[in-house]
Amino acid sequence: MSYTSLLTNTCDIYHFAEASRTQGTPSFSPVPAAAGIPCRLSYERGREVEQDAEAVVFSEVTLFLPAGTDIRTGDKIVVNGETYYALPPRRAGAHHLEVPLQRHWER
């Protein structure tokens, strides 16, 4: 079994680029960087945190990607219509990258 056969999903990657400046403060927008990249998600844990009297749920997963994929800390990642944000990626062996992702939403 090859490693690529384990990548059962696809993802779109967006880098953030400066879009405009308002009174000297930059504003950043997601810019498409890659689409249809083979990937796999592994769910690790979830937690609920109280913020400003509202419950916020955080879910962390690991994204597995082919080596050489251009992904950066803070990138927006969309897999199966779900949006995540990349934490620092790390190379795991010669054939893939492991990228911790963070997703949060309000309940």
N, C-alpha and C positions, 0 to 999 in steps of 0.2 A: 504494500500500500504506500503510495507516495504522499508526501506532506500536502501537496496541493489538493489531493482528494478530500482532505479534512476541512478545507475551506469551503463550507457549504452555503455561505451567504455572500452578498456583495455590499460594498459601502461606497459612499461618496465622501470625499474629503474637501474641506474648505479651509484655506488659510485666511487670516485676517489682514487686511490692508487698510491704510489710512484713506478714508473717504472724503473727509472735509475737516476744516478747522473752524471752530466757533470761538471767537475772542481768544485765540492762541491755544485752545484746548483741542487736541486731535480727536476725531471720531473715527472708529474703525468699523468696517463692514466685512462680512464673509465673502470671499471670492472663490469660485469653484477652482479646485486644483487638480482633482482626479475623480473620475466616475467609474462605477462598475468594478471596483477593485475587489478581488476575491478575499474573503475574510471569515473569521469565526469568532463568536462571542462566548465568553465563559463567565457566568454570573458568580460573584464571590460573596457579597453580603449586602444588606440593606440596613438603614438605621433611620430613626425618626428623631428630629431635633425641633425644639420649640424656639421659634424666632418671632419676636414682636407679637407675642400672643397667638401665633398661628403655627400649626404643625407643618413642618417641611420634611419631606421624605428624601433621603439621599440613597442612591443605588450605585454601587461600584461594580464594574465588570472589567474584564481584560479582553482586549481586541487582539487577535492574532492576524498578522499580515505577512505577505511575502517579503523577503529581504530586499532592500533597495527601494521600498515604497517611501515617497517623500511625505513624511508626517512629522509635525512639530508640536511641541507643547502648546496647548491652548487652541489647537485646531478644532473646528466643528466637524463632527463625524455623524453621518446619517446612515443608519442600518435599519432596514425594514420599516422605514417611516419614523423611527425613533431617533431623537437627537441626543448626542453625547458630546463631551469635551475631553480632549486628550490631555493626560498628565504626561510627565516625561517618558518617552518611549525608550525601550532598551532592546539591543540586539540579543537574541537568544539562539546561539549557534549560527551556522552558516546559512541556513535556509529561511529564517523568519525573524520577525520583530514581535515583541509583546508590548502592548500599549495599555496601561491602566486608563480607564475612562471613568468619567464622573457624570452622573445625570441627577438632576434634582427637579422636583416639581412640588407644587403646593397641593395639599389635600383640602 
